[in-house]
Amino acid sequence: MNREIGDEALAAKTGRTWTQWLAALDADGCRAMDHKSIARHVHDRYAVGDWWAQMVTVGYERLAGLRARHQKSDGFAASASRTIAADLASLYKAWSDPRSRRRWLSDERLTIRTAAADKSMRLTWSDGRTHVDVNFYAKGPGKSQVAVQHRKLASARDVEKIKKMWGERLDSLKAVLEK
């Protein structure tokens, strides 16, 4: 019932399948609760650890029609990643240096809110309302990965558009760095 976690894995960790969770949480009145309340309920009543309580809650919300795919508590999110034949410092610089960034990201005006060199960046997108989380990972000598999550999107339709845009932009970044 849930593509991310199958019934067998879920039952092994929580004692219930998706069908059983749906029935139990419906019987507990969870359709009328917000996300935090459901997660707390799953944790407290069913003695499920924090991570699994979140997984059960999100899966339940999707199955119960309370949450759409890619929907988070603050809107929708789209993600994309690429592994690039470049060292971590070069990949990070391609994001952190405005001149380098323009070579592959065009005219987007980003505001860097926080950054940890060669590890992560938290950005406000050029629209001023959506956020972009960027994480950088070393993948061996001369190879790195960048993972992007664009959050606070207004709709599921925006997810597909933004996923496509990030796929294209990350392909451009890859082409620039792998010259």
SELO-981151 format. One line per 10 residues: their letters; for each residue x, y, z of N, C-alpha, C, CB. Coordinates in nm, 2 decimals. Glycine has a CB too. Layout:
A	X/Y/Z/X/Y/Z/X/Y/Z/X/Y/Z; ...
! end
This chain:
MNREIGDEAL	0.08/-0.12/0.00/0.00/0.00/0.00/0.08/0.13/0.00/-0.09/0.00/0.12; 0.20/0.12/0.05/0.29/0.23/0.05/0.42/0.20/-0.02/0.33/0.28/0.20; 0.46/0.28/-0.12/0.57/0.24/-0.21/0.70/0.25/-0.14/0.57/0.33/-0.33; 0.72/0.34/-0.04/0.84/0.36/0.03/0.88/0.24/0.12/0.84/0.49/0.11; 0.78/0.20/0.20/0.80/0.09/0.30/0.69/-0.01/0.28/0.79/0.15/0.45; 0.74/-0.14/0.25/0.64/-0.25/0.23/0.58/-0.30/0.36/0.71/-0.36/0.16; 0.48/-0.38/0.35/0.41/-0.43/0.46/0.50/-0.52/0.55/0.29/-0.52/0.42; 0.59/-0.60/0.49/0.67/-0.69/0.56/0.77/-0.61/0.65/0.75/-0.78/0.47; 0.83/-0.51/0.59/0.93/-0.43/0.67/0.85/-0.35/0.78/1.01/-0.33/0.58; 0.74/-0.29/0.75/0.66/-0.22/0.84/0.62/-0.30/0.96/0.54/-0.15/0.77
AAKTGRTWTQ	0.56/-0.42/0.93/0.52/-0.51/1.04/0.63/-0.56/1.12/0.45/-0.63/0.97; 0.75/-0.58/1.06/0.87/-0.62/1.14/0.91/-0.52/1.24/0.98/-0.65/1.05; 0.89/-0.39/1.21/0.94/-0.28/1.29/0.83/-0.22/1.38/1.00/-0.17/1.21; 0.70/-0.24/1.34/0.60/-0.17/1.42/0.49/-0.27/1.47/0.53/-0.07/1.33; 0.49/-0.39/1.42/0.39/-0.49/1.46/0.26/-0.49/1.38/0.36/-0.47/1.60; 0.25/-0.40/1.28/0.13/-0.39/1.20/0.17/-0.36/1.05/0.04/-0.27/1.25; 0.07/-0.41/0.96/0.08/-0.38/0.82/0.01/-0.24/0.80/0.02/-0.49/0.73; 0.02/-0.19/0.67/-0.05/-0.07/0.64/-0.20/-0.08/0.66/-0.02/-0.03/0.49; -0.26/-0.19/0.62/-0.40/-0.21/0.64/-0.44/-0.21/0.78/-0.45/-0.34/0.57; -0.36/-0.27/0.86/-0.38/-0.27/1.01/-0.36/-0.13/1.07/-0.29/-0.37/1.08
WLAALDADGC	-0.26/-0.06/1.03/-0.24/0.08/1.08/-0.36/0.17/1.04/-0.11/0.14/1.02; -0.40/0.16/0.91/-0.52/0.24/0.87/-0.64/0.21/0.96/-0.55/0.21/0.72; -0.67/0.09/0.98/-0.79/0.05/1.06/-0.77/0.10/1.20/-0.81/-0.10/1.06; -0.65/0.08/1.26/-0.63/0.12/1.40/-0.64/0.27/1.42/-0.49/0.06/1.45; -0.57/0.34/1.33/-0.57/0.49/1.35/-0.70/0.55/1.31/-0.46/0.55/1.26; -0.78/0.49/1.22/-0.91/0.54/1.19/-1.00/0.52/1.32/-0.97/0.46/1.07; -0.99/0.40/1.38/-1.07/0.37/1.50/-1.03/0.46/1.62/-1.04/0.22/1.54; -0.91/0.51/1.62/-0.86/0.60/1.72/-0.90/0.75/1.69/-0.71/0.59/1.74; -0.96/0.77/1.58/-1.00/0.91/1.54/-0.90/1.00/1.48/-1.06/0.98/1.66; -0.79/0.94/1.43/-0.68/1.01/1.38/-0.71/1.10/1.25/-0.57/0.92/1.35
RAMDHKSIAR	-0.81/1.07/1.18/-0.84/1.15/1.06/-0.87/1.30/1.10/-0.96/1.10/0.99; -0.91/1.32/1.23/-0.94/1.45/1.28/-0.82/1.52/1.34/-1.06/1.45/1.38; -0.71/1.45/1.35/-0.59/1.51/1.41/-0.49/1.57/1.31/-0.52/1.40/1.50; -0.41/1.66/1.36/-0.30/1.71/1.28/-0.18/1.61/1.28/-0.26/1.85/1.32; -0.08/1.64/1.20/0.03/1.55/1.18/0.10/1.52/1.31/0.13/1.61/1.08; 0.13/1.63/1.39/0.21/1.61/1.51/0.13/1.53/1.61/0.24/1.75/1.57; 0.00/1.55/1.62/-0.08/1.48/1.71/-0.09/1.33/1.67/-0.23/1.53/1.71; -0.10/1.30/1.54/-0.10/1.16/1.50/0.03/1.09/1.54/-0.13/1.15/1.35; 0.14/1.16/1.50/0.28/1.10/1.53/0.29/1.07/1.68/0.39/1.19/1.48; 0.25/1.17/1.76/0.26/1.15/1.91/0.17/1.04/1.96/0.22/1.28/1.98
HVHDRYAVGD	0.06/1.03/1.90/-0.04/0.92/1.93/0.02/0.78/1.90/-0.17/0.94/1.86; 0.08/0.77/1.78/0.14/0.64/1.73/0.26/0.61/1.83/0.19/0.66/1.59; 0.34/0.71/1.86/0.45/0.69/1.95/0.41/0.64/2.09/0.54/0.81/1.96; 0.31/0.72/2.14/0.27/0.69/2.28/0.18/0.57/2.30/0.20/0.81/2.34; 0.08/0.56/2.22/-0.02/0.45/2.23/0.04/0.32/2.19/-0.14/0.48/2.16; 0.12/0.32/2.08/0.16/0.19/2.02/0.31/0.16/2.05/0.14/0.19/1.87; 0.37/0.25/2.13/0.52/0.23/2.16/0.61/0.21/2.04/0.53/0.11/2.26; 0.59/0.30/1.94/0.67/0.30/1.82/0.77/0.41/1.83/0.58/0.32/1.69; 0.90/0.37/1.80/1.00/0.47/1.80/0.97/0.59/1.71/1.13/0.41/1.76; 1.05/0.70/1.74/1.02/0.83/1.67/1.02/0.82/1.52/1.12/0.93/1.72
WWAQMVTVGY	1.13/0.76/1.46/1.14/0.76/1.32/1.03/0.68/1.26/1.28/0.69/1.28; 1.00/0.56/1.32/0.89/0.48/1.26/0.75/0.54/1.29/0.89/0.34/1.33; 0.74/0.61/1.40/0.61/0.69/1.42/0.59/0.79/1.31/0.61/0.76/1.56; 0.69/0.86/1.26/0.68/0.95/1.15/0.65/0.88/1.02/0.81/1.03/1.14; 0.71/0.77/1.00/0.68/0.69/0.88/0.54/0.64/0.88/0.78/0.57/0.86; 0.49/0.59/0.99/0.35/0.54/1.00/0.26/0.66/0.98/0.33/0.47/1.14; 0.29/0.77/1.04/0.20/0.89/1.03/0.19/0.94/0.89/0.25/1.00/1.12; 0.30/0.95/0.82/0.30/1.00/0.68/0.23/0.90/0.59/0.44/1.02/0.63; 0.26/0.77/0.61/0.19/0.66/0.53/0.04/0.66/0.56/0.25/0.53/0.56; 0.00/0.68/0.68/-0.14/0.68/0.72/-0.21/0.80/0.65/-0.16/0.69/0.87
ERLAGLRARH	-0.15/0.92/0.66/-0.20/1.04/0.60/-0.22/1.02/0.45/-0.11/1.16/0.63; -0.13/0.96/0.39/-0.15/0.93/0.24/-0.26/0.84/0.21/-0.01/0.88/0.18; -0.26/0.73/0.29/-0.37/0.63/0.27/-0.50/0.68/0.30/-0.34/0.50/0.35; -0.51/0.77/0.40/-0.64/0.82/0.44/-0.68/0.94/0.36/-0.63/0.86/0.59; -0.60/0.98/0.26/-0.63/1.10/0.18/-0.61/1.23/0.24/-0.77/1.09/0.13; -0.53/1.23/0.35/-0.50/1.36/0.42/-0.38/1.43/0.37/-0.49/1.33/0.57; -0.30/1.36/0.29/-0.17/1.41/0.24/-0.14/1.35/0.11/-0.05/1.38/0.34; -0.11/1.44/0.01/-0.07/1.40/-0.12/0.08/1.36/-0.13/-0.10/1.51/-0.22; 0.11/1.28/-0.23/0.25/1.25/-0.25/0.33/1.38/-0.27/0.27/1.16/-0.38; 0.45/1.38/-0.21/0.54/1.50/-0.21/0.50/1.61/-0.12/0.56/1.55/-0.35
QKSDGFAASA	0.39/1.59/-0.05/0.34/1.70/0.04/0.40/1.68/0.18/0.18/1.69/0.05; 0.45/1.80/0.23/0.51/1.80/0.36/0.42/1.89/0.45/0.65/1.86/0.36; 0.45/1.92/0.57/0.37/2.00/0.66/0.37/2.14/0.61/0.42/1.99/0.80; 0.47/2.19/0.54/0.48/2.33/0.50/0.46/2.35/0.35/0.61/2.39/0.54; 0.40/2.25/0.28/0.37/2.26/0.14/0.43/2.13/0.07/0.44/2.38/0.08; 0.46/2.15/-0.05/0.51/2.03/-0.13/0.66/2.05/-0.15/0.44/2.03/-0.27; 0.73/1.93/-0.18/0.87/1.94/-0.20/0.91/1.85/-0.32/0.94/1.88/-0.07; 1.01/1.90/-0.39/1.07/1.83/-0.50/1.21/1.81/-0.48/1.04/1.90/-0.64; 1.27/1.69/-0.52/1.41/1.67/-0.50/1.47/1.61/-0.63/1.43/1.57/-0.38; 1.60/1.63/-0.63/1.68/1.59/-0.74/1.83/1.57/-0.69/1.68/1.68/-0.87
SRTIAADLAS	1.90/1.49/-0.76/2.04/1.47/-0.72/2.12/1.43/-0.84/2.06/1.37/-0.61; 2.25/1.46/-0.84/2.35/1.41/-0.94/2.48/1.38/-0.88/2.36/1.52/-1.05; 2.54/1.28/-0.93/2.68/1.25/-0.90/2.76/1.30/-1.01/2.71/1.09/-0.88; 2.87/1.38/-0.97/2.95/1.45/-1.07/3.09/1.42/-1.05/2.92/1.61/-1.05; 3.16/1.41/-1.17/3.31/1.38/-1.16/3.38/1.51/-1.13/3.35/1.32/-1.30; 3.37/1.55/-1.01/3.44/1.67/-0.96/3.46/1.66/-0.81/3.36/1.81/-0.99; 3.57/1.72/-0.76/3.59/1.71/-0.61/3.49/1.79/-0.54/3.74/1.76/-0.58; 3.48/1.77/-0.41/3.37/1.83/-0.33/3.39/1.98/-0.32/3.38/1.77/-0.19; 3.51/2.03/-0.31/3.54/2.18/-0.31/3.49/2.25/-0.44/3.69/2.21/-0.28; 3.52/2.19/-0.55/3.47/2.25/-0.68/3.32/2.25/-0.69/3.53/2.17/-0.80
LYKAWSDPRS	3.26/2.14/-0.65/3.11/2.13/-0.65/3.05/2.24/-0.56/3.06/1.99/-0.61; 3.10/2.25/-0.44/3.05/2.34/-0.34/3.07/2.49/-0.40/3.12/2.33/-0.21; 3.19/2.52/-0.45/3.21/2.65/-0.51/3.11/2.68/-0.62/3.36/2.66/-0.56; 3.08/2.58/-0.70/2.98/2.61/-0.81/2.85/2.66/-0.76/2.96/2.48/-0.89; 2.82/2.63/-0.63/2.70/2.68/-0.57/2.72/2.81/-0.49/2.64/2.57/-0.47; 2.83/2.81/-0.42/2.85/2.92/-0.32/2.90/3.05/-0.39/2.95/2.88/-0.22; 2.97/3.04/-0.50/3.02/3.16/-0.57/2.93/3.20/-0.68/3.16/3.12/-0.64; 2.87/3.33/-0.66/2.77/3.37/-0.76/2.81/3.37/-0.91/2.73/3.52/-0.73; 2.94/3.40/-0.93/2.98/3.40/-1.07/2.99/3.26/-1.13/3.12/3.46/-1.08; 3.03/3.16/-1.05/3.03/3.02/-1.09/2.89/2.97/-1.10/3.11/2.93/-0.98
RRRWLSDERL	2.81/3.01/-1.01/2.67/2.96/-1.02/2.59/3.01/-1.14/2.59/3.01/-0.89; 2.62/3.13/-1.19/2.56/3.18/-1.31/2.59/3.10/-1.43/2.60/3.33/-1.33; 2.70/3.03/-1.43/2.74/2.95/-1.55/2.64/2.83/-1.57/2.88/2.89/-1.53; 2.57/2.79/-1.47/2.48/2.67/-1.48/2.34/2.70/-1.43/2.54/2.55/-1.41; 2.32/2.80/-1.35/2.19/2.83/-1.29/2.12/2.95/-1.35/2.20/2.84/-1.14; 2.19/3.02/-1.44/2.13/3.13/-1.51/2.11/3.25/-1.42/2.00/3.09/-1.57; 2.00/3.32/-1.43/1.98/3.44/-1.36/1.91/3.43/-1.23/1.90/3.54/-1.45; 1.89/3.31/-1.18/1.82/3.30/-1.05/1.89/3.37/-0.94/1.81/3.15/-1.01; 1.82/3.45/-0.87/1.87/3.52/-0.75/1.84/3.45/-0.62/1.81/3.67/-0.74; 1.94/3.39/-0.57/1.93/3.31/-0.45/1.98/3.39/-0.33/2.00/3.18/-0.46
TIRTAAADKS	1.92/3.36/-0.21/1.97/3.42/-0.09/2.02/3.30/0.00/1.87/3.50/-0.01; 2.15/3.30/0.02/2.21/3.19/0.11/2.18/3.23/0.25/2.36/3.17/0.08; 2.10/3.15/0.32/2.06/3.17/0.46/2.17/3.11/0.55/1.92/3.11/0.49; 2.21/2.99/0.53/2.31/2.93/0.61/2.39/2.84/0.51/2.25/2.85/0.73; 2.52/2.82/0.55/2.60/2.73/0.47/2.71/2.67/0.56/2.67/2.81/0.35; 2.74/2.55/0.53/2.85/2.47/0.60/2.94/2.43/0.48/2.81/2.35/0.69; 3.06/2.49/0.47/3.15/2.46/0.36/3.16/2.31/0.32/3.29/2.52/0.38; 3.14/2.28/0.20/3.15/2.14/0.14/3.05/2.04/0.20/3.29/2.09/0.17; 2.95/2.09/0.28/2.85/2.00/0.34/2.71/2.04/0.30/2.86/2.01/0.49; 2.67/2.16/0.32/2.53/2.20/0.30/2.51/2.35/0.28/2.44/2.15/0.41
MRLTWSDGRT	2.39/2.38/0.22/2.35/2.52/0.21/2.20/2.52/0.23/2.39/2.58/0.07; 2.15/2.63/0.28/2.00/2.65/0.29/1.98/2.79/0.22/1.95/2.65/0.45; 1.89/2.78/0.12/1.87/2.90/0.03/1.73/2.94/0.03/1.92/2.87/-0.11; 1.71/3.07/0.01/1.57/3.12/-0.03/1.58/3.13/-0.18/1.53/3.25/0.05; 1.48/3.08/-0.25/1.47/3.08/-0.39/1.44/3.22/-0.44/1.37/2.98/-0.45; 1.46/3.25/-0.56/1.44/3.38/-0.62/1.29/3.43/-0.60/1.47/3.38/-0.77; 1.20/3.34/-0.58/1.06/3.39/-0.56/1.04/3.44/-0.42/0.96/3.27/-0.58; 1.14/3.43/-0.33/1.13/3.48/-0.20/1.04/3.41/-0.10/1.08/3.62/-0.21; 0.98/3.30/-0.14/0.89/3.22/-0.05/0.93/3.07/-0.04/0.75/3.24/-0.10; 0.99/3.02/-0.14/1.03/2.88/-0.14/1.17/2.86/-0.09/1.00/2.81/-0.27
HVDVNFYAKG	1.20/2.75/-0.04/1.34/2.72/0.02/1.40/2.61/-0.06/1.33/2.69/0.17; 1.53/2.61/-0.07/1.61/2.51/-0.13/1.72/2.46/-0.03/1.68/2.56/-0.27; 1.72/2.33/0.00/1.82/2.27/0.08/1.91/2.19/-0.01/1.75/2.18/0.19; 2.04/2.22/0.00/2.14/2.15/-0.08/2.24/2.08/0.01/2.21/2.26/-0.17; 2.26/1.95/-0.02/2.36/1.88/0.05/2.47/1.82/-0.04/2.29/1.76/0.13; 2.59/1.82/0.01/2.70/1.78/-0.07/2.77/1.66/-0.01/2.81/1.89/-0.09; 2.80/1.56/-0.09/2.86/1.43/-0.04/2.98/1.39/-0.13/2.76/1.32/-0.04; 3.10/1.36/-0.06/3.21/1.30/-0.13/3.18/1.16/-0.17/3.34/1.31/-0.04; 3.21/1.12/-0.29/3.18/0.99/-0.34/3.31/0.92/-0.39/3.08/0.99/-0.45; 3.42/0.96/-0.34/3.55/0.90/-0.38/3.64/1.00/-0.44/3.52/0.78/-0.48
PGKSQVAVQH	3.76/0.96/-0.48/3.85/1.06/-0.54/3.79/1.12/-0.67/3.98/0.99/-0.58; 3.78/1.26/-0.67/3.73/1.33/-0.79/3.59/1.31/-0.82/3.81/1.29/-0.90; 3.51/1.26/-0.72/3.37/1.24/-0.75/3.28/1.29/-0.63/3.34/1.09/-0.78; 3.18/1.36/-0.66/3.09/1.41/-0.55/2.94/1.40/-0.59/3.13/1.56/-0.52; 2.86/1.41/-0.49/2.71/1.41/-0.52/2.65/1.54/-0.46/2.64/1.29/-0.46; 2.56/1.60/-0.53/2.48/1.71/-0.48/2.33/1.66/-0.48/2.49/1.84/-0.57; 2.26/1.69/-0.36/2.12/1.65/-0.35/2.05/1.78/-0.31/2.10/1.54/-0.24; 1.94/1.81/-0.39/1.86/1.93/-0.38/1.72/1.89/-0.34/1.87/2.01/-0.51; 1.67/1.97/-0.24/1.53/1.95/-0.21/1.47/2.10/-0.21/1.50/1.88/-0.07; 1.37/2.12/-0.29/1.31/2.25/-0.31/1.17/2.24/-0.23/1.29/2.29/-0.46
RKLASARDVE	1.16/2.32/-0.13/1.04/2.30/-0.03/0.95/2.42/-0.04/1.09/2.28/0.11; 0.84/2.41/0.02/0.73/2.51/0.04/0.67/2.54/-0.10/0.79/2.64/0.10; 0.66/2.44/-0.19/0.59/2.46/-0.31/0.44/2.46/-0.29/0.64/2.35/-0.42; 0.37/2.52/-0.37/0.23/2.54/-0.35/0.14/2.42/-0.39/0.18/2.66/-0.43; 0.19/2.34/-0.49/0.10/2.23/-0.53/0.18/2.11/-0.59/0.00/2.28/-0.64; 0.11/2.00/-0.61/0.17/1.88/-0.66/0.21/1.91/-0.81/0.07/1.76/-0.66; 0.14/2.00/-0.88/0.17/2.04/-1.01/0.31/2.11/-1.01/0.07/2.13/-1.07; 0.33/2.19/-0.91/0.46/2.26/-0.90/0.58/2.16/-0.88/0.46/2.36/-0.79; 0.55/2.05/-0.81/0.66/1.95/-0.79/0.71/1.90/-0.92/0.60/1.83/-0.71; 0.63/1.86/-1.01/0.67/1.81/-1.14/0.75/1.91/-1.22/0.56/1.76/-1.22
KIKKMWGERL	0.70/2.04/-1.22/0.77/2.14/-1.29/0.91/2.17/-1.23/0.69/2.27/-1.29; 0.92/2.18/-1.10/1.04/2.20/-1.03/1.14/2.09/-1.04/1.02/2.24/-0.88; 1.09/1.96/-1.03/1.18/1.85/-1.05/1.24/1.85/-1.19/1.09/1.71/-1.03; 1.16/1.88/-1.29/1.22/1.89/-1.42/1.32/2.00/-1.43/1.10/1.92/-1.53; 1.29/2.12/-1.38/1.39/2.23/-1.38/1.52/2.19/-1.31/1.32/2.36/-1.31; 1.51/2.13/-1.19/1.63/2.10/-1.12/1.71/1.99/-1.19/1.60/2.05/-0.98; 1.64/1.89/-1.25/1.71/1.79/-1.34/1.79/1.86/-1.45/1.61/1.70/-1.40; 1.73/1.95/-1.51/1.80/2.03/-1.62/1.91/2.11/-1.57/1.70/2.12/-1.70; 1.89/2.18/-1.46/2.00/2.26/-1.40/2.11/2.18/-1.35/1.94/2.35/-1.29; 2.08/2.07/-1.29/2.19/1.98/-1.24/2.27/1.92/-1.35/2.14/1.87/-1.14
DSLKAVLEK	2.20/1.89/-1.46/2.27/1.84/-1.58/2.36/1.95/-1.64/2.16/1.80/-1.69; 2.32/2.07/-1.63/2.41/2.18/-1.68/2.53/2.20/-1.58/2.33/2.31/-1.68; 2.50/2.18/-1.45/2.61/2.19/-1.36/2.71/2.08/-1.38/2.56/2.18/-1.21; 2.66/1.96/-1.41/2.75/1.85/-1.44/2.83/1.87/-1.56/2.66/1.72/-1.46; 2.77/1.93/-1.67/2.84/1.96/-1.79/2.95/2.06/-1.77/2.74/2.01/-1.90; 2.92/2.16/-1.69/3.02/2.27/-1.66/3.14/2.21/-1.58/2.95/2.38/-1.58; 3.11/2.13/-1.48/3.22/2.08/-1.40/3.30/1.97/-1.46/3.16/2.04/-1.27; 3.24/1.89/-1.55/3.31/1.78/-1.61/3.37/1.81/-1.74/3.21/1.67/-1.63; 3.39/1.94/-1.78/3.46/1.98/-1.90/3.60/1.93/-1.90/3.45/2.13/-1.92
! end
